[in-house]
Amino acid sequence: MKLLTIIYIIAACGVGILAGMIIETIADEVTLRRQEKQIELLQLRVEELESENGDKVQVIEINDNRAQPESYFTPF
């Protein structure tokens, strides 16, 4: 009787793992489809913005005029 119980437990675990994998695959597929649609919309938006701006390049220069410490490790 104990051997049959062990076989049932192993079978139940196997069925549970299989069902979990199927459910996870379905959930992942829905997420992937949603992400693909979002990526497609973003690519269209990028193409639209590039066509509006043409080949204009904007250069931004950042100057840091703060005094530099002699050693960065003095607070430690």
Summary of the structure (lengths in Angstrom):
residues: 76
radius of gyration: 29.3
end to end distance: 68.2
largest distance: 82.1
contacts: 107
relative contact order: 0.05
helix: 68%
strand: 0%
